[in-house]
Amino acid sequence: MKNHKTFLQTSLLCLLLAATTSYAAKNDDDDDPTEYLPYNEKATKEWSLIKDDKRHKIKAFSKKEDGFRFRSFKIQGILNGSLEAAARCHFDIENIPSWYMNVTEAKLLKRVSDTEYYFYFYAKMPFGVPHRDVVVHAKVQPYSTKTGFLAISYSAAPDFIPTKPGVIRMPAYETTTKFKPISEDQTEEQLEGYVDPGGEGLPIWLVNYAQRRTPYSNMIGRQRVISKCAASDSPIPFKHKE
């Protein structure tokens, strides 16, 4: 019975791995020859470049930090839109599924102020793997000429609302996004952070595999939706500029 259970778990993980690869291939550009690079094992506590996509002007990094089960990530990219367009995309909570890998639902839970809010998103996992959700507490540091950037910090608030049966609440979602305007129609985005999907049974290597690809896929997604955000004339719901 134990061997049968192990076989089923291994088969399930292989299917999940295949699904993750398929999703990444669908979101990566077919003409991009850039492969993911191996980790720099000699400098484990420093950022290791794992992808340099010159076509899309995206760089992805990974790092193993003390006290964390999984690797941290960092992504840098150029959005072909103004700072206002980038802010509108990020603050449009219900539109997160249009660019975030596997996310099928997102909603604003509470507006604390024009620089603080709570939101929720739900990620549907393939092949019977338990779905995940997360409640995120967001704090905004509006752009100013002194800092030169707009920053949004995110942290998990797992107890903000009750959990749902059969859905695993992510215990850690600690990320920071910074937007620096390059010109009137280009913005540099840099995101770094750490996510723990929670639950048991998912091996560390598989989570690291997914998390080295998810930030890149999400950046490609944001590059694709930025034009819609730029074309919108709807009010930006939170303060993005001093």
C-alpha positions as CSV (number, residue, x, y, z in Angstrom):
1,M,0.0,0.0,0.0
2,K,2.8,2.4,0.9
3,N,4.6,1.7,-2.4
4,H,1.4,2.2,-4.3
5,K,0.8,5.6,-2.6
6,T,4.4,6.7,-3.3
7,F,3.9,5.7,-7.0
8,L,0.7,7.8,-7.2
9,Q,2.4,10.8,-5.6
10,T,5.4,10.5,-7.9
11,S,3.1,10.2,-11.0
12,L,1.1,13.2,-9.8
13,L,4.3,15.3,-9.3
14,C,5.5,14.4,-12.8
15,L,2.1,15.5,-14.2
16,L,2.3,18.8,-12.3
17,L,5.8,19.3,-13.6
18,A,4.6,18.7,-17.1
19,A,1.8,21.1,-16.6
20,T,4.1,23.8,-15.3
21,T,6.4,23.4,-18.3
22,S,3.5,23.5,-20.7
23,Y,2.2,26.7,-19.1
24,A,5.7,28.3,-19.2
25,A,6.1,27.3,-22.9
26,K,2.7,28.8,-23.7
27,N,3.7,32.1,-22.1
28,D,7.3,32.3,-23.2
29,D,7.9,33.6,-26.7
30,D,8.6,30.8,-29.2
31,D,11.4,32.9,-30.8
32,D,13.2,33.4,-27.5
33,P,16.3,31.1,-27.6
34,T,17.2,31.9,-23.9
35,E,17.2,28.8,-21.7
36,Y,17.0,28.8,-17.9
37,L,20.5,28.8,-16.5
38,P,21.7,26.5,-13.6
39,Y,22.0,27.9,-10.1
40,N,25.3,29.3,-9.1
41,E,26.1,26.8,-6.4
42,K,29.4,28.5,-5.4
43,A,27.6,31.7,-4.3
44,T,24.5,30.2,-2.7
45,K,23.6,33.3,-0.7
46,E,23.9,35.7,-3.6
47,W,21.5,36.4,-6.5
48,S,22.1,33.9,-9.2
49,L,21.1,34.9,-12.8
50,I,18.9,32.1,-14.1
51,K,17.5,33.8,-17.3
52,D,18.6,36.7,-19.5
53,D,15.9,37.3,-22.1
54,K,17.3,40.2,-24.2
55,R,14.4,40.0,-26.6
56,H,11.9,40.9,-23.9
57,K,14.4,42.8,-21.7
58,I,13.8,40.5,-18.8
59,K,16.3,39.1,-16.3
60,A,15.4,36.5,-13.6
61,F,17.4,35.7,-10.5
62,S,17.2,33.2,-7.7
63,K,18.8,32.9,-4.3
64,K,18.9,30.4,-1.4
65,E,18.5,32.3,1.9
66,D,19.0,31.0,5.4
67,G,15.8,30.0,7.3
68,F,13.7,29.6,4.1
69,R,12.6,26.2,2.7
70,F,12.5,27.4,-0.9
71,R,14.5,29.8,-3.0
72,S,13.8,33.5,-3.2
73,F,13.3,35.1,-6.6
74,K,14.0,38.4,-8.3
75,I,12.7,39.6,-11.7
76,Q,13.6,42.7,-13.7
77,G,11.8,43.8,-16.9
78,I,10.7,46.7,-19.0
79,L,7.0,47.6,-19.5
80,N,6.0,49.5,-22.5
81,G,3.7,51.9,-20.7
82,S,3.9,54.9,-18.3
83,L,4.2,54.7,-14.6
84,E,0.4,55.4,-14.4
85,A,-0.3,52.5,-16.7
86,A,1.9,50.2,-14.6
87,A,0.2,51.3,-11.4
88,R,-3.3,50.8,-13.0
89,C,-2.4,47.2,-13.9
90,H,-1.1,46.4,-10.5
91,F,-4.0,48.0,-8.6
92,D,-6.6,46.4,-10.8
93,I,-7.0,43.5,-8.5
94,E,-9.8,41.7,-10.3
95,N,-7.7,41.7,-13.5
96,I,-4.8,39.8,-11.9
97,P,-5.9,36.4,-13.5
98,S,-5.1,37.9,-16.9
99,W,-1.4,37.9,-16.2
100,Y,-0.7,35.7,-13.0
101,M,0.1,32.1,-13.6
102,N,-2.7,29.7,-12.6
103,V,-4.7,32.4,-10.8
104,T,-8.4,32.2,-11.7
105,E,-9.9,34.6,-9.1
106,A,-8.8,37.8,-7.4
107,K,-10.7,40.4,-5.4
108,L,-10.2,43.3,-3.1
109,L,-11.1,42.5,0.5
110,K,-10.6,45.8,2.3
111,R,-9.4,49.3,1.4
112,V,-7.6,50.7,4.5
113,S,-6.5,53.9,2.9
114,D,-5.3,55.2,-0.5
115,T,-1.9,53.5,0.3
116,E,-3.0,50.3,2.1
117,Y,-5.3,47.4,1.2
118,Y,-6.0,43.7,1.5
119,F,-6.8,41.5,-1.4
120,Y,-7.3,37.8,-2.1
121,F,-6.4,35.5,-5.0
122,Y,-7.1,31.8,-5.7
123,A,-4.7,29.6,-7.8
124,K,-6.2,26.5,-9.4
125,M,-3.7,23.7,-9.5
126,P,-3.8,20.9,-12.1
127,F,-4.2,17.1,-11.8
128,G,-5.8,16.9,-8.3
129,V,-3.1,18.9,-6.5
130,P,-4.9,20.9,-3.8
131,H,-5.7,24.4,-4.9
132,R,-4.0,27.4,-3.2
133,D,-5.2,30.8,-2.1
134,V,-3.6,33.7,-0.3
135,V,-4.7,36.9,1.5
136,V,-2.2,39.7,0.8
137,H,-1.7,42.9,2.8
138,A,-0.4,45.6,0.4
139,K,1.3,48.8,1.4
140,V,2.1,51.5,-1.2
141,Q,5.0,53.9,-1.2
142,P,3.9,56.5,-3.9
143,Y,6.4,57.7,-6.4
144,S,8.3,60.9,-5.6
145,T,11.1,62.8,-7.3
146,K,13.2,62.1,-4.2
147,T,13.0,58.3,-4.4
148,G,12.5,58.0,-8.1
149,F,10.2,55.0,-7.8
150,L,6.8,53.7,-6.8
151,A,7.0,50.7,-4.4
152,I,4.3,48.2,-3.3
153,S,5.2,45.7,-0.5
154,Y,3.1,42.6,-0.1
155,S,2.9,40.3,2.9
156,A,0.7,37.3,3.6
157,A,-2.2,37.7,6.1
158,P,-3.4,34.1,6.3
159,D,-5.8,34.7,9.2
160,F,-7.6,37.7,7.7
161,I,-10.5,35.6,6.4
162,P,-11.5,31.9,7.1
163,T,-9.9,29.2,5.0
164,K,-12.0,27.2,2.5
165,P,-12.4,23.4,2.7
166,G,-9.9,21.6,0.4
167,V,-7.9,24.8,-0.4
168,I,-4.5,25.4,1.1
169,R,-3.8,28.9,2.4
170,M,-0.3,30.1,1.5
171,P,1.5,30.9,4.8
172,A,4.1,33.2,3.2
173,Y,3.9,35.7,0.4
174,E,6.6,38.3,1.0
175,T,7.4,40.4,-2.1
176,T,8.2,44.0,-3.1
177,T,7.7,45.6,-6.5
178,K,9.3,48.8,-7.6
179,F,8.5,50.8,-10.7
180,K,10.9,53.4,-12.1
181,P,9.8,55.5,-15.0
182,I,12.3,55.5,-17.8
183,S,10.3,57.7,-20.2
184,E,6.7,58.8,-20.8
185,D,5.9,55.4,-22.2
186,Q,8.4,53.0,-20.6
187,T,8.7,51.8,-17.0
188,E,11.2,49.5,-15.4
189,E,9.8,46.9,-13.0
190,Q,11.8,45.0,-10.4
191,L,10.1,42.5,-8.1
192,E,11.8,40.3,-5.5
193,G,10.5,38.1,-2.8
194,Y,9.7,34.7,-1.3
195,V,6.6,32.6,-1.5
196,D,5.7,29.4,0.4
197,P,2.8,27.5,-1.2
198,G,2.1,25.6,2.1
199,G,0.8,22.1,2.5
200,E,2.7,18.8,2.6
201,G,3.9,16.4,-0.1
202,L,5.4,18.8,-2.6
203,P,9.1,18.3,-2.7
204,I,11.4,21.3,-2.4
205,W,12.9,20.8,-5.9
206,L,9.5,20.9,-7.5
207,V,8.5,24.2,-5.8
208,N,11.8,25.7,-6.7
209,Y,11.3,24.5,-10.3
210,A,7.9,26.3,-10.5
211,Q,9.1,29.4,-8.7
212,R,12.1,29.9,-11.0
213,R,9.6,30.1,-13.9
214,T,6.5,31.8,-12.5
215,P,8.0,35.3,-12.0
216,Y,9.2,35.3,-15.6
217,S,5.9,34.1,-17.0
218,N,4.1,36.7,-14.9
219,M,6.4,39.5,-16.2
220,I,5.6,38.4,-19.8
221,G,1.9,38.5,-18.9
222,R,2.2,42.0,-17.5
223,Q,4.1,43.1,-20.7
224,R,1.1,41.8,-22.7
225,V,-1.6,43.6,-20.7
226,I,0.2,46.9,-20.2
227,S,-1.2,48.4,-23.4
228,K,-4.8,47.8,-22.2
229,C,-3.9,49.6,-18.9
230,A,-2.4,52.4,-20.9
231,A,-5.5,52.8,-23.0
232,S,-7.8,52.9,-20.0
233,D,-9.0,56.2,-18.6
234,S,-10.4,54.7,-15.4
235,P,-9.3,56.3,-12.1
236,I,-6.3,54.6,-10.4
237,P,-7.8,53.3,-7.2
238,F,-4.8,53.9,-5.0
239,K,-2.2,56.6,-4.6
240,H,0.7,56.0,-7.0
241,K,2.3,59.4,-7.0
242,E,3.1,62.2,-4.5
